[in-house]
Amino acid sequence: MPYLALDDTRPEAMDRLVGQAHTDADLTKSACDDLNSDDGRMIRRLMNDLPPMPATGAVWRPAPTDNQKG
């Protein structure tokens, strides 16, 4: 757990953080594959309700903001 502090940039911390992400993804996929898992069904529903990825891939644009003061 000490490696998981988000401001820790040591290579060991990054490796542990990536490893934890892999574990979380594996657990989530297992839940989604389990037809008896309420959480898995909820996640599948959420993912299936997302709009399709554009053919050009994900395009990130900043949210429009109005920082002008009148």
Buried (B, 14 or more C-beta within 10 A) or exposed (E): EEBEEEEEEEEEBEEBBEEEEEEEEEEBEEBBEEEEBEEBBEBBEEEEEEEEEEEEEEEEEEEEEEEEEE
